[in-house]
Amino acid sequence: MPEEPGTYFLPPDRLDRDRILAIAREIAASPSSATLGLVPLAVIIVNETRQIVYANERFLSLIGATRFEDVAGKRPGEALGCSHAWETGGGCGTSRFCRYCGAAKAIVKSLGGDADTQECSILRRTLSQLDALNLQVWTAPFAANHQGLVLSSILNIAHEKSLRSLERVFFHDIMNAVSGIKGLHDIFSMELPPKYGAELELLHIAVESIRDIIESHKDFSAVEAREYQRTLAWIESRDLLHKLASYCLVYNPDAKKQLLIADEAASLPVFTDIRILQRVLINMVKNALEASKTGDTVTLACQKSPAGGVTFWVHNPAVMTEEVQLRVFEKAFSTKGRGRGFGTYGMRLFAETCLGGQIRFTSEPGHGTTFFLDLPPGT
């Protein structure tokens, strides 16, 4: 049974239209109205009965309305066309589904005096089609002429949600395809005569390179979306450098450049997310090799930091220009052409977000370029 007549969740009571329009006129006459009209988001203000008393042009455009009068007094779900808005006589906020609506919960919290942020999924049913909205809703208490109001801004994140879903399907399907190629390689390795060993090794390197690229982009996407789950374990620093040097040979075809581990590289225990640590260091080595000329030497090392943590570093003899040094960590900046530029930004994102560390560099004539990864004690 409903918690009270006409509702399974929030009170159905409403103010009459004359009172709603009176409040709307008071808000329209205030300086805040002009300011909210310039905000590049859909913005509404609702009163204590959750009825709209202000809506900017962005909100009207979102719902396909042309005049504020078309939405005045409606509740958000009613204005947005939510299919559950009229399942009970009380309207938006009163159905069973409304108990789980992010917008309704955010408004309730702000009516209680606190700001909130929620995601809200709205299913809209028109005469000709079924439509869905994925919204990010921000709410905050708002007072005007001694009235308790809620200011709410709304962003349509349907494209972002769709992209994340497509990414997951893409990563899953392409990794299955790579695993299939890896399986064929293993079968060929057992059945083909030894004279095909070199070709099989090239195929193995190519498959592992593709796998690493996919995993790298998958990790990057998860970290940016704050969805990555860390897995911590112990590893010995010098052993890790040897593994990296061996793995990164694939980025040094025909051994045109030397890849060395410095004699002074320390052997230190590190408790960290090994997957992400390897991801950062591989990017360091790849960038160093790409910046180097034939015959140059790229050097890897690690040492205990003055703060008690561990510092890994990768050195190459090239020097970055002033512009590159100033912009190297920008997300969209790259010296490699359009559509690139996530490598160094990704290194910093991984280091700070997943490892609790810091990326820094030096680049000077006569000394070359060195990128450092500083990990704090206990990582």
C-alpha positions as CSV (number, residue, x, y, z in Angstrom):
1,M,0.0,0.0,0.0
2,P,1.2,3.6,-0.5
3,E,2.9,5.3,2.4
4,E,0.2,8.0,2.3
5,P,-2.7,8.5,-0.1
6,G,-1.4,8.8,-3.7
7,T,2.2,8.1,-3.0
8,Y,4.8,5.3,-2.5
9,F,7.6,7.7,-1.7
10,L,7.4,11.5,-1.5
11,P,4.4,13.7,-0.6
12,P,2.1,14.5,-3.5
13,D,1.0,18.0,-2.2
14,R,1.4,20.9,-4.6
15,L,1.1,24.6,-4.7
16,D,-1.5,26.0,-7.1
17,R,-0.4,27.6,-10.3
18,D,-1.0,31.2,-9.2
19,R,1.4,30.7,-6.3
20,I,4.0,29.0,-8.5
21,L,3.9,31.9,-11.0
22,A,4.2,34.4,-8.2
23,I,7.4,32.7,-6.9
24,A,8.7,32.5,-10.5
25,R,8.2,36.2,-11.0
26,E,10.2,36.9,-7.8
27,I,13.1,34.8,-9.0
28,A,12.9,36.3,-12.5
29,A,13.2,39.7,-11.0
30,S,16.4,38.8,-9.0
31,P,20.0,39.2,-10.3
32,S,20.5,35.5,-9.9
33,S,18.0,34.8,-12.8
34,A,20.3,36.6,-15.3
35,T,23.3,34.8,-14.1
36,L,21.6,31.3,-14.3
37,G,20.6,32.1,-17.8
38,L,24.2,32.3,-18.8
39,V,25.2,28.9,-17.3
40,P,26.0,26.4,-20.0
41,L,24.0,23.6,-18.3
42,A,20.4,22.9,-17.9
43,V,19.3,24.6,-14.7
44,I,16.0,24.5,-12.8
45,I,14.9,25.7,-9.3
46,V,12.2,23.7,-7.5
47,N,10.3,24.7,-4.4
48,E,9.5,22.6,-1.3
49,T,6.8,20.7,-3.1
50,R,9.4,19.9,-5.8
51,Q,7.7,22.0,-8.5
52,I,9.6,24.0,-11.0
53,V,9.7,27.7,-10.3
54,Y,12.6,28.6,-12.7
55,A,14.1,27.0,-15.8
56,N,16.8,28.4,-18.0
57,E,16.9,28.1,-21.8
58,R,19.2,25.1,-21.7
59,F,16.6,23.1,-19.7
60,L,13.8,24.2,-22.0
61,S,15.9,23.1,-25.0
62,L,16.6,19.7,-23.3
63,I,12.9,19.0,-23.0
64,G,11.8,20.6,-26.3
65,A,9.9,23.5,-24.7
66,T,9.9,27.1,-25.9
67,R,8.4,28.9,-22.9
68,F,8.9,28.7,-19.1
69,E,5.1,28.7,-18.7
70,D,5.1,25.2,-20.4
71,V,7.0,23.8,-17.4
72,A,6.0,26.1,-14.5
73,G,4.6,24.0,-11.6
74,K,5.6,20.7,-13.1
75,R,8.0,18.4,-11.2
76,P,11.3,17.5,-12.9
77,G,10.2,14.0,-14.0
78,E,7.0,15.4,-15.5
79,A,8.8,18.1,-17.4
80,L,11.4,15.5,-18.7
81,G,8.7,13.1,-19.7
82,C,9.6,10.3,-17.3
83,S,7.4,7.2,-18.0
84,H,6.8,6.7,-14.3
85,A,5.8,10.3,-13.5
86,W,2.0,9.6,-13.6
87,E,1.9,6.0,-12.5
88,T,0.2,7.3,-9.3
89,G,-2.1,10.2,-8.9
90,G,0.5,12.2,-7.1
91,G,2.9,12.6,-10.1
92,C,6.7,12.7,-10.1
93,G,8.3,11.4,-6.9
94,T,5.3,9.3,-5.8
95,S,5.7,5.9,-7.6
96,R,7.7,2.9,-6.4
97,F,10.3,3.6,-9.0
98,C,10.9,7.1,-7.6
99,R,12.4,5.6,-4.5
100,Y,15.4,4.7,-6.6
101,C,15.5,7.8,-8.8
102,G,18.8,9.8,-8.4
103,A,17.1,13.1,-9.2
104,A,14.4,12.6,-6.5
105,K,17.0,11.5,-3.9
106,A,19.2,14.5,-4.7
107,I,16.3,17.0,-4.4
108,V,15.2,15.5,-1.1
109,K,18.7,15.7,0.3
110,S,19.0,19.4,-0.7
111,L,15.5,20.2,0.8
112,G,17.1,18.9,4.0
113,G,20.0,21.4,3.6
114,D,22.8,19.5,1.9
115,A,24.2,19.6,-1.6
116,D,24.2,16.3,-3.5
117,T,25.2,14.7,-6.8
118,Q,23.4,11.7,-8.3
119,E,23.0,9.9,-11.6
120,C,19.5,9.6,-13.0
121,S,18.2,7.3,-15.7
122,I,14.8,8.4,-17.2
123,L,12.8,6.3,-19.6
124,R,10.6,8.5,-21.8
125,R,7.7,7.1,-23.8
126,T,6.3,9.2,-26.6
127,L,3.6,8.5,-29.2
128,S,6.1,7.2,-31.7
129,Q,9.1,6.0,-29.8
130,L,10.8,4.9,-26.6
131,D,13.7,7.2,-25.5
132,A,16.1,7.2,-22.6
133,L,18.0,9.9,-20.8
134,N,21.1,9.4,-18.6
135,L,21.6,12.5,-16.5
136,Q,24.1,13.8,-14.0
137,V,22.1,15.8,-11.4
138,W,23.7,18.3,-9.0
139,T,21.5,19.9,-6.3
140,A,22.0,22.5,-3.6
141,P,19.8,24.4,-1.1
142,F,18.8,27.8,-2.4
143,A,17.0,30.5,-0.5
144,A,15.0,33.4,-2.0
145,N,12.6,35.7,-0.2
146,H,12.6,33.4,2.8
147,Q,11.5,30.4,0.7
148,G,13.3,27.0,0.8
149,L,14.2,26.2,-2.7
150,V,16.6,23.7,-4.5
151,L,18.9,24.8,-7.3
152,S,19.5,21.9,-9.7
153,S,21.8,21.6,-12.7
154,I,21.5,18.8,-15.1
155,L,23.9,17.3,-17.7
156,N,22.9,14.7,-20.2
157,I,25.6,12.0,-20.0
158,A,24.0,9.5,-22.3
159,H,26.9,9.8,-24.8
160,E,29.4,9.1,-22.1
161,K,27.5,6.1,-20.8
162,S,27.1,4.7,-24.3
163,L,30.8,5.2,-25.0
164,R,31.8,3.4,-21.8
165,S,29.5,0.5,-22.6
166,L,30.9,0.3,-26.2
167,E,34.5,0.4,-24.8
168,R,33.8,-2.6,-22.5
169,V,32.3,-4.6,-25.4
170,F,35.2,-3.6,-27.6
171,F,37.9,-4.5,-25.1
172,H,36.2,-7.9,-24.4
173,D,35.8,-8.8,-28.0
174,I,39.2,-7.7,-29.2
175,M,41.0,-9.5,-26.4
176,N,39.1,-12.7,-27.3
177,A,40.4,-12.3,-30.9
178,V,43.9,-11.8,-29.7
179,S,43.7,-14.9,-27.5
180,G,42.5,-16.8,-30.6
181,I,45.6,-15.7,-32.5
182,K,47.8,-16.6,-29.6
183,G,46.2,-20.1,-29.6
184,L,47.0,-20.5,-33.3
185,H,50.6,-19.5,-32.6
186,D,50.9,-22.1,-29.9
187,I,49.5,-24.8,-32.3
188,F,51.9,-23.7,-35.1
189,S,54.8,-23.7,-32.6
190,M,54.2,-27.4,-31.9
191,E,53.5,-28.5,-35.5
192,L,55.8,-26.5,-37.8
193,P,59.4,-27.5,-38.4
194,P,62.2,-25.6,-36.7
195,K,63.0,-23.5,-39.8
196,Y,60.0,-21.4,-39.1
197,G,61.2,-20.5,-35.6
198,A,62.1,-16.9,-36.6
199,E,58.7,-16.2,-38.1
200,L,56.9,-17.7,-35.2
201,E,58.9,-15.5,-32.8
202,L,58.0,-12.5,-34.8
203,L,54.3,-13.5,-34.6
204,H,54.7,-14.0,-30.8
205,I,56.1,-10.5,-30.4
206,A,53.4,-9.0,-32.5
207,V,50.6,-10.7,-30.5
208,E,52.1,-9.7,-27.2
209,S,52.6,-6.1,-28.5
210,I,48.9,-6.0,-29.5
211,R,47.8,-7.4,-26.2
212,D,49.9,-4.8,-24.3
213,I,48.4,-1.9,-26.4
214,I,44.8,-3.1,-25.7
215,E,45.5,-3.7,-22.0
216,S,47.2,-0.2,-21.7
217,H,44.2,1.5,-23.2
218,K,41.8,-0.5,-21.1
219,D,43.7,0.5,-17.9
220,F,43.9,4.1,-19.0
221,S,40.1,4.2,-19.6
222,A,39.4,2.6,-16.2
223,V,41.7,4.9,-14.3
224,E,40.3,8.0,-15.9
225,A,36.8,6.8,-15.1
226,R,37.9,6.1,-11.5
227,E,36.9,2.5,-12.0
228,Y,40.3,0.8,-11.7
229,Q,40.8,-1.6,-8.8
230,R,44.4,-1.8,-7.5
231,T,46.1,-5.1,-6.8
232,L,49.2,-4.7,-4.5
233,A,52.1,-7.2,-4.3
234,W,55.8,-7.3,-3.6
235,I,58.4,-7.0,-6.4
236,E,62.2,-6.6,-6.4
237,S,63.2,-3.4,-8.2
238,R,66.3,-4.7,-10.1
239,D,64.5,-7.9,-11.2
240,L,61.7,-5.6,-12.6
241,L,64.3,-3.6,-14.6
242,H,65.7,-6.7,-16.2
243,K,62.2,-7.9,-17.2
244,L,61.5,-4.4,-18.6
245,A,64.7,-4.3,-20.6
246,S,63.9,-7.7,-22.1
247,Y,60.3,-6.9,-22.9
248,C,61.1,-3.5,-24.4
249,L,63.4,-5.1,-27.0
250,V,60.3,-5.2,-29.2
251,Y,60.4,-1.4,-29.3
252,N,64.1,-1.5,-30.4
253,P,64.0,-3.3,-33.8
254,D,67.4,-4.5,-35.1
255,A,68.9,-3.3,-31.8
256,K,69.7,0.1,-33.3
257,K,69.8,1.7,-29.9
258,Q,71.3,0.3,-26.7
259,L,69.1,-0.4,-23.7
260,L,71.1,-0.8,-20.5
261,I,70.6,-1.1,-16.8
262,A,72.9,1.2,-14.8
263,D,75.4,-0.6,-12.6
264,E,74.3,1.5,-9.7
265,A,70.7,0.3,-10.0
266,A,69.7,-0.8,-6.5
267,S,67.9,-4.0,-5.5
268,L,65.0,-2.9,-3.4
269,P,61.7,-4.4,-2.3
270,V,58.7,-2.5,-3.6
271,F,55.1,-3.1,-2.5
272,T,52.9,-1.7,-5.3
273,D,50.5,-2.3,-8.1
274,I,52.9,-4.2,-10.3
275,R,50.7,-4.0,-13.4
276,I,50.5,-0.2,-13.3
277,L,54.2,0.3,-12.3
278,Q,55.2,-1.8,-15.4
279,R,52.8,0.3,-17.5
280,V,54.4,3.6,-16.4
281,L,58.0,2.3,-16.8
282,I,57.3,0.8,-20.2
283,N,56.0,4.1,-21.4
284,M,59.1,5.8,-20.1
285,V,61.3,3.4,-22.0
286,K,59.3,3.6,-25.2
287,N,59.4,7.4,-25.2
288,A,63.2,7.4,-24.5
289,L,63.8,5.0,-27.4
290,E,61.6,7.0,-29.8
291,A,63.5,10.2,-28.8
292,S,66.9,8.6,-29.3
293,K,69.0,8.3,-32.5
294,T,70.7,5.2,-33.9
295,G,73.6,4.2,-31.6
296,D,72.3,6.1,-28.6
297,T,72.0,4.5,-25.2
298,V,68.9,4.4,-23.0
299,T,69.6,3.7,-19.4
300,L,67.3,2.3,-16.7
301,A,68.0,2.5,-13.0
302,C,66.4,2.7,-9.5
303,Q,67.6,3.9,-6.2
304,K,66.3,4.6,-2.7
305,S,64.9,8.1,-2.5
306,P,65.8,10.6,0.3
307,A,62.2,10.3,1.5
308,G,62.6,6.6,2.1
309,G,60.7,5.5,-1.0
310,V,62.0,4.2,-4.3
311,T,62.8,6.2,-7.4
312,F,63.0,4.6,-10.9
313,W,64.5,6.6,-13.7
314,V,65.0,6.3,-17.5
315,H,67.6,8.4,-19.3
316,N,68.3,9.2,-23.0
317,P,70.8,11.6,-24.5
318,A,68.2,13.7,-26.4
319,V,67.0,17.1,-25.1
320,M,63.4,18.4,-25.3
321,T,62.6,21.8,-26.6
322,E,61.3,24.5,-24.3
323,E,57.7,24.1,-25.6
324,V,57.8,20.3,-25.2
325,Q,59.1,20.6,-21.6
326,L,56.3,23.1,-20.7
327,R,53.6,21.0,-22.4
328,V,54.8,17.5,-22.0
329,F,52.1,16.4,-19.5
330,E,49.1,18.0,-21.3
331,K,46.6,15.4,-22.2
332,A,46.2,16.3,-25.9
333,F,49.8,17.5,-26.6
334,S,52.1,15.3,-28.7
335,T,55.2,15.7,-30.8
336,K,54.1,12.6,-32.8
337,G,51.2,14.1,-34.7
338,R,47.4,14.6,-34.3
339,G,45.6,12.0,-32.4
340,R,48.5,11.2,-30.1
341,G,49.5,12.6,-26.7
342,F,48.1,10.3,-24.0
343,G,51.4,8.5,-23.2
344,T,53.1,11.0,-20.9
345,Y,49.8,12.3,-19.5
346,G,48.9,8.6,-18.9
347,M,52.1,8.0,-17.1
348,R,51.4,10.9,-14.7
349,L,47.7,9.8,-14.3
350,F,48.8,6.2,-13.4
351,A,51.6,7.3,-11.1
352,E,49.5,9.8,-9.1
353,T,46.2,8.0,-9.1
354,C,47.2,4.3,-8.7
355,L,50.7,4.4,-7.2
356,G,50.5,7.5,-5.0
357,G,53.7,8.6,-6.7
358,Q,55.0,11.5,-8.9
359,I,56.5,11.9,-12.3
360,R,59.1,14.5,-12.9
361,F,61.9,15.1,-15.5
362,T,65.1,17.0,-16.3
363,S,66.2,17.9,-19.8
364,E,69.4,19.9,-20.4
365,P,72.0,20.2,-23.1
366,G,75.0,18.0,-22.4
367,H,73.0,15.9,-19.9
368,G,70.1,14.6,-21.9
369,T,66.6,13.8,-20.6
370,T,65.7,11.8,-17.6
371,F,62.2,10.9,-16.4
372,F,61.8,10.0,-12.8
373,L,59.1,8.0,-11.0
374,D,59.1,8.7,-7.3
375,L,57.2,6.2,-5.2
376,P,56.5,7.0,-1.5
377,P,57.6,4.7,1.3
378,G,55.3,1.8,1.8
379,T,53.8,1.7,-1.7
